[in-house]
Structure formats: C-alpha cells, structure tokens
Amino acid sequence: MKSYRVSQSLPGRTGLLAVTGRLVVTGALMGALLFGAPILLRSAWAVPPPAGNAGDSKDDKAKTNQPVLTEDNEVKIGRESAEENDKHVQLVTDAALVERVNRIGNELAVIANSTFIKPLWGTPQLKQFKYTFKIVNDKDVNAYSLPGGYIYVNKGLLDYVRSDDELAGVLAHEISHAAHHHMVKLMHEQNKIQNILLPALAGILVATHPSAADIGNVVNAGYLYAIAKINTYGVEAEKDADHSGMLLMTHTKYDPTGLYSFMLRLAADEQRHNYVDMGILRTHPPGEERVEAAKKVLDDLHIPIRLSKVDPTLLVNVAVVKGTSDTPDMAELKIRGVVLCRVIGVDGMTAEQRGQKIAGQLNAIIDTEIKPFEIQFNRDHTKVLVRSISVLTEADAAAQYKKLEELKTDFTNAILMVNQKRQLESAY
C-alpha cells in the first residue's frame, strides 16, 4: 500500500490535483493555529494614502494628496512566500520547458486578468496580477500557486501531461486559485477559527483544572477540529479551481477537455495506487468526484468530449515498414503500442499516404469506441469496413500471405484490446 506523508508547506501555498505520494495540508494554514503566531491580514488590497493634517503647508498637502505607491498586501504575501520557496527548491532553467510553460501560462493570465468568472468559492473581485511561472525540479506530478499570481509547476507534471491542452488545464486551475483569492480567504478563515478556538480551549483549561494528559487530549481535539475545518474550505477551493479553470479555458484556444483528460488519468492512477482517504487531512476531493464534476461542466457547455484531441497517444500512428525483395513497403497503424493492421500502397498512393488517410478516418471515430459488429466485410467480401470506412483489402492480405478473414479477425482483436486499455485507464 502506498504511504502518504503530510508535509507542512509555505505560507499561502495552494496545491493542485496530484496523486503523488505527498498530501499537503493547505498552505501554512495550520502552522500557527494553536501554538504559533497568527497570520495577520489587515487588508488584501492596497493601502490608501494617509490624510493630511490641518497644520500642513500647501506643498505638504500637495505631496500628501498624491497616491502612495505601495505593494498590494496580497501580492506582498505571495512575493515573500515565493522568495522563501525559491530558497528550498531547485528551479528548472531548460529554455524549451520554460518557454512552453510561460507561453501557455501568459496566454491564460491575460484572459484571467480581463474576464470575470463567478467563483463557486473565494472572493469575486476581478484583480489584475503580474503572473509569474516557474518550474520546480521535482518528479512529483504536482503544481501549486501562491497569492498574487506566483505559479509553480513540477517537472514531473510536465512529463505527465500529454498535450498543451492538458498543461493549459493545469495552469488554468492554478491561475483560478490566485484569481479568486483562495489563499487570502483561507487565511481569513484560519484567523476566525483561531479567534474562536483559542479562547474556548483556554476557558476549558481554566474551568476544569485538567491533568497534563487531559490538557493534551483537549489540545489534540482542538487541533483536529481546526484541521478538519480548514481542509473543508480547502476542498471547496479545489472544486472552484477545477470549475473556474475549465471556464477560463473556454475563452482561449485550448480545449477544456484537456483538464478533464488530465483528471481522468489522475483518478485512474489514484485507483491503481490504492489511494487512502485521509479523512480530515484530505485537501482535495476524491478523483472520481472531480472527474464527474468536470464532465458535467463539459456537458453543460455542450463541449464534445474527444479525448484523442487532447491526448495524442490515443490517436492512430503510422509507421512505414520497409519491404523486402518478396514484400512491398507497408504502413503499420498502431494505437498505444497495439498494432491495428498493415496496409500497402494502392491507386497511386504510397503505403504511407494510404496509411495516413485511413488513420485520419479512424481518428474521427475512435473516441466513440468502435464495436466489433461495426467491423464488417463489404458485400463481395473483398474489403474490411469500419462504419463504411475501407481499411483492409484483398491486396493487403495477399501482401502478407494471409486471407482477408484473418486480417479482419486480427483487426477486431486489436480494436478490442485498445478499448480494454482505455476502459482500464478510465476505471476510476
């Protein structure tokens, strides 16, 4: 069984969606709950200029009435947290990776700064941030955001995503955390709980004169209550980031199905790795719930779910198999390592050209899951058809020294294997 460790994270850090072996208690929300100094947030917005005094000179009043340029408190918290974070992580500087993350992230950030998306949870104020994106040299499939638009993506996540659409989905999720001010709201909620919990614990201790063991039990109970309460808010923040991230993507060139595809695969991995429900320590909704919620958003928006569009590994790939003195060149059609069939060139097309044509036709219908009964002979048994698409001919059979019936059987078995693989990956 896979073990999960709870790690304390930096102030204001909101994590992503990952099944990575690391369960992060949201932000530094628990760090000061009972014994440390409280996190003080007098205001999340810019400090207004001070009013002038009656005795000020005209010049002094003129200076006083000018706007005071001060760093926004929310951005300040994020910047300081980012500076601290960067001391403890190794950042990736690979130019191609950095360019990819910044290109996609900045395209999304422009939309986030100009488009209001109503939050399910968080603060609805539309506020412009100067978003920054960095890559952490960590193999875990994860990403996290800090207040004010500081976004971090692990190298492991970049290795895990299968398209720019999937990466855009992850970045849109993280941007939504910042855009809806989740960490500011979570920190406010922490302070509210702290203000209620600490006096209550103090009252119990004063009134009952408990033993040392009883004090430990009371403190433990209060600590667990605080964790449960804050993590409840954390789950709501994650739900909003999923939902808002997909809505944000509808304003871009990226397909919102990318986030759904990413979560679908995470949910499957979660299932295969015997994920343990951490109860009060859980900061994300279960994978199954997230997938269902994402699918509902796509359905409500009437966005067709074409997984092969956002996951190229689900597409039919074509490779040329060079012939010998006895056999012609052939195009081999494969999906996820499963060979579907081999075809030769006919009617003035090379083997590769014909293979690409068949692959394009199959890709148009592959997401609807081809059923065995849809693979049929034509009337005179000279071709194998898939929903009227001609895939194999007697010439293909002759080139492989086989009967067309054998090629049809092999093709049907390959399609069944592909369907089974996809079902296993989606069985969250």
C-alpha positions as CSV (number, residue, x, y, z in Angstrom):
1,M,0.0,0.0,0.0
2,K,1.3,3.4,-0.9
3,S,2.1,5.6,2.1
4,Y,1.2,9.3,2.1
5,R,3.1,11.9,4.1
6,V,1.7,15.1,5.4
7,S,4.1,17.9,4.8
8,Q,4.0,21.5,6.1
9,S,4.1,23.9,3.2
10,L,4.9,27.6,2.8
11,P,2.6,30.4,3.8
12,G,-0.2,30.9,1.3
13,R,0.5,27.8,-0.8
14,T,-2.4,26.1,-2.6
15,G,-1.7,22.8,-4.2
16,L,-3.1,21.1,-7.3
17,L,-4.6,17.8,-8.1
18,A,-1.9,15.2,-7.8
19,V,-1.7,11.6,-6.7
20,T,2.0,11.8,-5.9
21,G,2.6,10.3,-2.5
22,R,2.5,13.7,-0.9
23,L,-0.5,15.1,0.8
24,V,0.0,18.8,1.6
25,V,-2.0,20.4,4.4
26,T,-3.3,23.5,2.7
27,G,-0.9,26.4,2.9
28,A,0.6,27.4,6.2
29,L,-3.0,27.4,7.5
30,M,-2.2,25.0,10.3
31,G,1.3,26.2,11.1
32,A,0.2,28.8,13.7
33,L,-3.3,27.6,14.5
34,L,-2.7,26.7,18.1
35,F,0.8,27.5,19.2
36,G,2.4,29.9,16.7
37,A,1.8,33.5,15.9
38,P,-1.4,34.2,13.9
39,I,-1.2,35.2,10.3
40,L,-2.4,38.8,10.2
41,L,-4.2,40.1,7.2
42,R,-5.4,43.6,7.8
43,S,-6.3,44.1,4.2
44,A,-5.9,42.2,1.0
45,W,-5.9,45.4,-1.0
46,A,-3.6,48.4,-1.5
47,V,-3.2,50.8,1.5
48,P,-4.9,54.2,0.8
49,P,-2.8,57.4,1.1
50,P,-2.9,59.0,4.6
51,A,-5.0,62.1,5.1
52,G,-3.1,65.4,5.6
53,N,-3.1,67.3,8.9
54,A,-4.7,70.8,9.3
55,G,-1.4,72.4,10.0
56,D,0.4,71.1,6.9
57,S,1.8,73.6,4.4
58,K,0.4,73.9,0.9
59,D,3.3,72.0,-0.5
60,D,3.0,69.3,2.1
61,K,-0.7,68.9,1.3
62,A,0.0,68.6,-2.4
63,K,2.5,65.8,-1.6
64,T,0.1,64.1,0.8
65,N,-2.8,64.1,-1.7
66,Q,-0.7,62.3,-4.3
67,P,-1.2,58.5,-4.4
68,V,1.2,56.5,-2.3
69,L,2.7,53.7,-4.3
70,T,2.6,50.7,-2.1
71,E,2.8,47.0,-2.8
72,D,-0.6,45.2,-2.5
73,N,-0.7,43.1,0.6
74,E,-1.9,40.0,-1.3
75,V,1.0,40.3,-3.8
76,K,3.4,41.0,-0.9
77,I,2.5,37.8,0.8
78,G,2.9,35.9,-2.4
79,R,6.2,37.5,-3.3
80,E,7.7,36.9,0.1
81,S,6.4,33.3,0.1
82,A,7.9,32.8,-3.4
83,E,11.2,34.2,-2.3
84,E,11.2,31.7,0.6
85,N,10.0,28.9,-1.6
86,D,12.8,29.5,-4.1
87,K,15.4,29.0,-1.3
88,H,14.2,25.4,-0.8
89,V,13.6,24.2,-4.3
90,Q,15.7,23.7,-7.4
91,L,14.3,25.6,-10.4
92,V,14.5,24.2,-13.9
93,T,16.1,26.5,-16.4
94,D,15.7,24.4,-19.6
95,A,14.8,27.0,-22.2
96,A,12.3,24.9,-24.1
97,L,10.4,23.9,-21.0
98,V,10.4,27.4,-19.6
99,E,9.2,28.9,-22.9
100,R,6.4,26.3,-23.1
101,V,5.1,27.0,-19.6
102,N,5.4,30.8,-19.9
103,R,3.8,30.8,-23.3
104,I,0.7,28.9,-22.2
105,G,0.6,30.5,-18.8
106,N,0.7,34.0,-20.1
107,E,-2.0,33.4,-22.7
108,L,-4.2,32.2,-19.8
109,A,-3.2,35.0,-17.5
110,V,-4.2,37.7,-20.0
111,I,-7.7,36.3,-20.0
112,A,-7.8,35.8,-16.3
113,N,-6.9,39.5,-15.8
114,S,-9.7,40.7,-18.0
115,T,-12.5,38.2,-17.7
116,F,-14.8,37.8,-14.7
117,I,-15.6,34.2,-13.9
118,K,-18.0,33.9,-10.9
119,P,-16.4,31.8,-8.2
120,L,-18.1,28.8,-6.5
121,W,-15.9,29.7,-3.5
122,G,-13.5,32.5,-2.9
123,T,-13.6,36.3,-3.5
124,P,-15.3,37.6,-6.6
125,Q,-13.2,40.7,-7.1
126,L,-11.5,40.8,-10.6
127,K,-8.0,41.9,-9.9
128,Q,-5.0,42.1,-12.2
129,F,-1.9,40.3,-11.3
130,K,1.5,40.1,-12.9
131,Y,1.6,36.3,-13.1
132,T,4.9,34.5,-13.0
133,F,5.5,30.9,-13.8
134,K,8.4,28.7,-12.6
135,I,9.3,25.0,-13.0
136,V,10.5,23.0,-9.9
137,N,12.8,20.2,-10.4
138,D,10.6,17.7,-8.6
139,K,9.4,14.3,-10.1
140,D,6.0,14.5,-8.3
141,V,3.1,15.2,-10.6
142,N,2.0,18.4,-8.9
143,A,1.7,22.2,-9.2
144,Y,0.9,24.9,-6.7
145,S,0.1,28.6,-6.6
146,L,0.9,31.4,-4.2
147,P,-1.2,34.6,-3.6
148,G,-0.7,37.3,-6.2
149,G,-0.1,35.1,-9.2
150,Y,3.0,33.1,-8.4
151,I,2.6,29.7,-10.1
152,Y,4.9,26.7,-9.8
153,V,4.8,23.6,-11.9
154,N,6.8,20.4,-11.1
155,K,9.0,18.9,-13.8
156,G,7.1,15.6,-13.1
157,L,3.9,17.2,-14.1
158,L,5.4,18.3,-17.4
159,D,6.5,14.8,-18.1
160,Y,3.0,13.5,-17.2
161,V,0.8,15.8,-19.4
162,R,0.3,14.7,-23.0
163,S,-0.6,17.9,-24.7
164,D,-0.6,21.7,-24.4
165,D,-4.3,21.4,-23.7
166,E,-3.7,19.3,-20.6
167,L,-0.9,21.6,-19.4
168,A,-3.2,24.6,-20.0
169,G,-5.9,22.9,-17.9
170,V,-3.4,22.6,-15.0
171,L,-2.2,26.2,-15.3
172,A,-5.8,27.4,-15.6
173,H,-6.6,25.6,-12.3
174,E,-3.7,27.2,-10.6
175,I,-4.4,30.7,-12.0
176,S,-8.0,30.3,-10.7
177,H,-6.7,29.8,-7.2
178,A,-5.0,33.2,-7.5
179,A,-7.7,35.0,-9.4
180,H,-10.3,34.0,-6.8
181,H,-8.0,34.9,-3.9
182,H,-8.4,31.5,-2.3
183,M,-5.4,31.8,0.0
184,V,-6.5,35.1,1.3
185,K,-9.9,33.8,2.1
186,L,-8.4,30.6,3.7
187,M,-6.1,32.7,5.8
188,H,-9.1,34.8,7.0
189,E,-11.0,31.7,7.8
190,Q,-8.0,30.4,9.8
191,N,-7.9,33.6,11.8
192,K,-11.7,33.3,12.5
193,I,-11.3,29.7,13.7
194,Q,-8.2,30.7,15.8
195,N,-10.2,33.5,17.5
196,I,-13.0,31.1,18.4
197,L,-10.9,28.1,19.3
198,L,-8.2,29.5,21.4
199,P,-10.4,31.3,23.9
200,A,-12.6,28.2,24.1
201,L,-9.7,26.0,24.9
202,A,-8.4,28.5,27.5
203,G,-11.8,28.6,29.1
204,I,-12.0,24.8,29.3
205,L,-8.5,24.6,30.9
206,V,-9.2,27.3,33.4
207,A,-12.6,25.9,34.4
208,T,-11.7,22.2,34.7
209,H,-8.1,22.3,36.1
210,P,-7.2,19.2,34.0
211,S,-4.3,16.9,34.3
212,A,-1.4,17.1,31.8
213,A,-2.9,14.1,29.9
214,D,-6.3,15.8,29.8
215,I,-4.7,19.0,28.5
216,G,-3.1,17.0,25.7
217,N,-6.5,15.5,24.8
218,V,-8.2,18.9,24.7
219,V,-5.5,20.4,22.6
220,N,-5.5,17.5,20.2
221,A,-9.2,17.7,19.9
222,G,-9.0,21.4,19.1
223,Y,-6.1,20.8,16.6
224,L,-8.0,18.1,14.8
225,Y,-11.1,20.3,14.6
226,A,-9.1,23.1,13.2
227,I,-7.5,20.9,10.5
228,A,-10.9,19.5,9.6
229,K,-12.5,22.9,9.3
230,I,-9.7,24.4,7.2
231,N,-9.4,21.4,5.0
232,T,-13.1,21.7,4.3
233,Y,-12.5,25.1,3.0
234,G,-9.5,23.8,1.1
235,V,-11.7,21.2,-0.7
236,E,-14.1,23.9,-1.7
237,A,-11.2,26.0,-3.1
238,E,-10.1,23.0,-5.2
239,K,-13.6,22.5,-6.6
240,D,-13.7,26.1,-7.6
241,A,-10.3,25.9,-9.2
242,D,-11.4,22.9,-11.3
243,H,-14.7,24.5,-12.3
244,S,-13.3,28.0,-13.0
245,G,-10.2,26.6,-14.7
246,M,-12.4,24.9,-17.3
247,L,-14.5,28.1,-17.8
248,L,-11.3,30.1,-18.2
249,M,-10.2,27.8,-21.0
250,T,-13.4,28.4,-23.0
251,H,-12.1,31.9,-23.6
252,T,-8.8,30.6,-25.1
253,K,-7.7,28.4,-28.0
254,Y,-7.2,25.5,-25.5
255,D,-9.7,22.7,-25.2
256,P,-11.3,22.4,-21.7
257,T,-11.4,18.7,-22.3
258,G,-7.6,18.8,-21.5
259,L,-8.3,19.3,-17.8
260,Y,-10.9,16.6,-17.9
261,S,-8.5,14.2,-19.6
262,F,-5.7,15.0,-17.1
263,M,-8.0,14.4,-14.1
264,L,-9.4,11.2,-15.7
265,R,-5.9,9.8,-15.8
266,L,-5.0,11.0,-12.3
267,A,-8.2,9.3,-11.0
268,A,-7.2,6.1,-12.7
269,D,-3.7,6.3,-11.2
270,E,-5.2,7.1,-7.8
271,Q,-7.3,3.9,-8.0
272,R,-4.3,1.8,-9.1
273,H,-2.1,3.1,-6.3
274,N,-4.6,2.2,-3.6
275,Y,-5.2,5.8,-2.6
276,V,-6.1,6.0,1.1
277,D,-8.8,8.5,2.1
278,M,-7.0,10.7,4.6
279,G,-10.3,12.0,6.1
280,I,-9.8,15.3,7.9
281,L,-6.3,15.6,6.3
282,R,-7.7,15.4,2.8
283,T,-7.4,18.7,0.9
284,H,-8.7,17.7,-2.5
285,P,-12.0,16.0,-3.5
286,P,-11.7,12.3,-4.5
287,G,-10.6,11.8,-8.1
288,E,-14.0,10.2,-9.0
289,E,-15.9,13.3,-7.9
290,R,-13.6,15.7,-9.7
291,V,-13.9,13.7,-13.0
292,E,-17.7,13.7,-12.7
293,A,-17.8,17.4,-11.9
294,A,-15.6,18.2,-14.9
295,K,-17.7,16.1,-17.2
296,K,-20.8,17.9,-16.0
297,V,-19.2,21.3,-16.9
298,L,-18.4,20.0,-20.4
299,D,-21.9,18.6,-20.8
300,D,-23.5,21.9,-19.6
301,L,-21.4,23.8,-22.1
302,H,-22.2,21.4,-24.9
303,I,-18.5,20.7,-25.5
304,P,-17.9,17.3,-27.1
305,I,-15.5,15.0,-25.2
306,R,-12.9,14.0,-27.7
307,L,-10.1,12.6,-25.6
308,S,-7.9,11.9,-28.7
309,K,-7.9,15.6,-29.5
310,V,-6.2,16.4,-26.2
311,D,-4.3,13.2,-25.7
312,P,-2.2,12.4,-28.9
313,T,-1.4,8.9,-27.5
314,L,-5.0,7.9,-28.3
315,L,-4.5,8.7,-32.0
316,V,-3.7,6.2,-34.6
317,N,0.0,6.5,-35.5
318,V,1.5,5.4,-38.8
319,A,5.0,4.0,-39.4
320,V,6.4,2.7,-42.6
321,V,7.7,-0.9,-42.6
322,K,10.2,-1.3,-45.4
323,G,9.6,-4.2,-47.7
324,T,11.9,-6.9,-48.9
325,S,12.6,-8.5,-52.3
326,D,9.4,-10.5,-51.7
327,T,7.1,-8.0,-50.0
328,P,6.2,-4.3,-50.7
329,D,6.5,-1.4,-48.3
330,M,3.7,-1.3,-45.7
331,A,2.2,1.3,-43.4
332,E,1.7,0.0,-39.9
333,L,-1.2,1.5,-38.0
334,K,-0.9,1.5,-34.2
335,I,-2.6,2.9,-31.1
336,R,-0.7,2.9,-27.7
337,G,1.6,0.1,-28.9
338,V,-1.2,-2.1,-30.2
339,V,-0.8,-2.9,-34.0
340,L,-4.2,-2.5,-35.7
341,C,-3.2,-3.5,-39.2
342,R,-0.8,-3.1,-42.1
343,V,-1.7,-1.8,-45.5
344,I,0.1,-1.4,-48.8
345,G,0.0,1.4,-51.3
346,V,-2.8,1.3,-53.9
347,D,-4.4,3.5,-56.6
348,G,-1.4,5.8,-57.0
349,M,-0.9,6.3,-53.2
350,T,2.2,5.1,-51.4
351,A,1.8,2.9,-48.4
352,E,2.4,5.8,-46.0
353,Q,-0.1,8.1,-47.8
354,R,-2.8,5.4,-47.7
355,G,-2.0,4.6,-44.0
356,Q,-2.3,8.3,-43.1
357,K,-5.6,8.6,-44.9
358,I,-7.0,5.5,-43.0
359,A,-5.6,6.8,-39.7
360,G,-7.3,10.2,-40.2
361,Q,-10.7,8.5,-40.9
362,L,-10.3,6.2,-37.8
363,N,-9.3,9.1,-35.6
364,A,-12.5,10.8,-36.4
365,I,-14.5,8.0,-34.9
366,I,-12.1,6.4,-32.4
367,D,-13.4,8.4,-29.3
368,T,-16.8,6.8,-29.8
369,E,-15.4,3.3,-29.2
370,I,-15.6,1.0,-32.2
371,K,-17.7,-2.1,-31.5
372,P,-16.8,-5.5,-33.0
373,F,-20.1,-5.7,-35.0
374,E,-19.1,-2.4,-36.8
375,I,-16.2,-4.2,-38.4
376,Q,-17.7,-5.9,-41.4
377,F,-16.9,-7.2,-44.9
378,N,-18.4,-5.4,-47.9
379,R,-20.9,-7.3,-50.0
380,D,-18.5,-9.2,-52.1
381,H,-16.0,-9.9,-49.3
382,T,-13.2,-8.0,-50.9
383,K,-12.8,-5.3,-48.3
384,V,-12.9,-4.9,-44.5
385,L,-15.0,-1.9,-43.5
386,V,-15.4,0.1,-40.2
387,R,-18.6,2.2,-40.4
388,S,-18.2,2.3,-44.2
389,I,-14.5,3.2,-44.0
390,S,-12.4,0.9,-46.1
391,V,-9.5,-0.3,-44.0
392,L,-8.2,-3.6,-45.5
393,T,-8.4,-5.2,-48.9
394,E,-7.5,-8.5,-50.5
395,A,-4.3,-6.9,-51.8
396,D,-3.3,-6.2,-48.2
397,A,-4.0,-9.8,-47.4
398,A,-2.0,-11.1,-50.3
399,A,1.0,-8.9,-49.5
400,Q,1.1,-10.5,-46.0
401,Y,0.4,-14.1,-47.3
402,K,-2.8,-14.2,-45.3
403,K,-6.5,-14.5,-46.0
404,L,-8.7,-11.3,-45.7
405,E,-10.7,-13.2,-43.0
406,E,-7.5,-13.5,-40.9
407,L,-6.8,-9.7,-41.2
408,K,-10.4,-8.9,-40.2
409,T,-10.0,-11.1,-37.1
410,D,-6.6,-9.6,-36.2
411,F,-8.0,-6.1,-36.6
412,T,-11.1,-6.8,-34.5
413,N,-9.0,-8.3,-31.7
414,A,-6.7,-5.2,-31.8
415,I,-9.7,-2.9,-31.5
416,L,-11.0,-4.9,-28.5
417,M,-7.6,-4.6,-26.9
418,V,-7.5,-0.8,-27.4
419,N,-11.0,-0.5,-26.0
420,Q,-10.0,-2.5,-23.0
421,K,-6.9,-0.4,-22.3
422,R,-8.9,2.8,-22.4
423,Q,-11.5,1.3,-20.1
424,L,-8.9,0.3,-17.6
425,E,-7.3,3.8,-17.7
426,S,-10.7,5.4,-17.2
427,A,-11.9,3.0,-14.4
428,Y,-11.6,5.4,-11.5
